[in-house]
Amino acid sequence: MFDVLEIRKEFPILAKKVNDKPLVYLDNGASSQKPISVIETIKNCYENEYSNVHRGLHFLSNLATEKFEAVREKTRSFLGAAYLEEIIFTSGSTEALNLVSYAWANQNLEYGDEIILSTLEHHANIVPWHFLRSRKNVKLVWIDPDENGQISFEMIEKKISSKTKMVCITHMSNVFGSIIDVKTICQNLKKRGIVTVLDGSQAIVHLEVDVKSIGCDFYTFTGHKLFGPTGTGVLYVNKKRIEEMVPFIGGGEMIKNVSKDDVTFNQSPFLFEAGTPGIAEIIGLGAAIDFVLSFDRKSVLEYEISLSEYARAKLQRLDWLAKHSFHSDNLAIFSFSMEGIAHAHDMATILDANGVAVRSGHHCAQPLMKFIGVPATCRASLALYNTQEEIDMLIESLEKCKKLFG
Ligand SMILES: Cc1ncc(COP(=O)(O)O)c(C=O)c1O
């Protein structure tokens, strides 16, 4: 049974007081807190298991390599990928998406080719494509979401031309919490030979993801939102695409042989993991995946849906608050503002004085801010450890904002 009060005990930081008030942490979309199991795993790695990986023959190097590579297998199974070489460790989604841009798209797209992007995207899934446009003169074609924050295959289909080579899209909006039907999108695009890049940074935290069943070419996520350490991320690459990729960063690990005038390369995933990785961090990511899988994920999702419904209903009652895309299917993320009355940063400061941590700003989604016509929003984002009482605290603090700003 899913017991939120028991789960909270696993997160030491949640017992903290902020500004003399109990911490209400509603900034999970930016980064989530870490359970004891992740903290202890990292500590244990440095105390008992640490050395550099892959290179040494001594006991600790073998042990660290074993632990590190076990996380690759765990991640493969977690994502439903078929092969280990499809799992590339990165420092986060940002690096993963840049890797797709440099290692795959740079090789396979030509002058005039088109990439479809949605206005929902985080800058991490926009800027690498701007860079590619500068390098290769490709065209970026944009799709705006509907009023529910949705992008459908039909909307994408209208933008497809004979030049369309890729569609890069988020699995879940980090501003609206809308979940995109990426399976229908990828399966239809596959039939047309269009490559799909999915940003799973938010979705992976809430949904069971099976890349084989979705049928995408690339899928990325970042470890720190999934209760894991910072500096960890994953790029899933469908095996078919691996053969079309060239290395992006050169250095140790990714080579077989180096002479003064020649280099021969290692295979995937090592080919794309030059240099010493975040060893303890990746091992910590393994603990985070174990943590997520220690619950019945369906029960967790049910809990998050009911908490989201509670939050949505309470926020809806604040009729002076501008709510951005509050559809009932959207999950765990709520963006709101007090247009013309208070800046989102001022709201967040008042909330912070009450111990309530939310994010304010453009959420690295400036094209989306422009689309909804605001410079910034306040964003409350929920995780499995949040409670109805914490939502009540958010509402109480927002009422204080209203009183203060009039
Ligand atoms: C949807 C989405 N994509 C990408 C990222 C980038 O993640 P990272 O900064 O960990 O690379 C974020 C983080 O906020 C995100 O929410």
Ligand as a Chemical Component Dictionary entry (heavy atoms), coordinates in Angstrom:
data_LIG
# 
_chem_comp.id                   LIG 
_chem_comp.type                 NON-POLYMER 
_chem_comp.pdbx_formal_charge   0 
_chem_comp.three_letter_code    LIG 
# 
loop_
_chem_comp_atom.comp_id 
_chem_comp_atom.atom_id 
_chem_comp_atom.alt_atom_id 
_chem_comp_atom.type_symbol 
_chem_comp_atom.charge 
_chem_comp_atom.model_Cartn_x 
_chem_comp_atom.model_Cartn_y 
_chem_comp_atom.model_Cartn_z 
_chem_comp_atom.pdbx_ordinal 
LIG C1 C1 C 0 11.301 19.028 -19.891 1  
LIG C2 C2 C 0 12.741 19.252 -19.515 2  
LIG N1 N1 N 0 13.694 18.973 -20.416 3  
LIG C3 C3 C 0 14.993 19.128 -20.141 4  
LIG C4 C4 C 0 15.409 19.592 -18.925 5  
LIG C5 C5 C 0 16.872 19.760 -18.679 6  
LIG O1 O1 O 0 17.343 18.911 -17.685 7  
LIG P1 P1 P 0 18.850 19.057 -17.163 8  
LIG O2 O2 O 0 19.029 20.501 -16.788 9  
LIG O3 O3 O 0 18.914 18.157 -15.976 10 
LIG O4 O4 O 0 19.744 18.642 -18.248 11 
LIG C6 C6 C 0 14.456 19.917 -17.955 12 
LIG C7 C7 C 0 14.863 20.451 -16.640 13 
LIG O5 O5 O 0 14.266 21.362 -16.112 14 
LIG C8 C8 C 0 13.077 19.726 -18.255 15 
LIG O6 O6 O 0 12.114 20.026 -17.374 16 
# 
loop_
_chem_comp_bond.comp_id 
_chem_comp_bond.atom_id_1 
_chem_comp_bond.atom_id_2 
_chem_comp_bond.value_order 
_chem_comp_bond.pdbx_ordinal 
LIG C1 C2 SING 1  
LIG C2 N1 SING 2  
LIG C2 C8 DOUB 3  
LIG N1 C3 DOUB 4  
LIG C3 C4 SING 5  
LIG C4 C5 SING 6  
LIG C4 C6 DOUB 7  
LIG C5 O1 SING 8  
LIG O1 P1 SING 9  
LIG P1 O2 DOUB 10 
LIG P1 O3 SING 11 
LIG P1 O4 SING 12 
LIG C6 C7 SING 13 
LIG C6 C8 SING 14 
LIG C7 O5 DOUB 15 
LIG C8 O6 SING 16 
# 
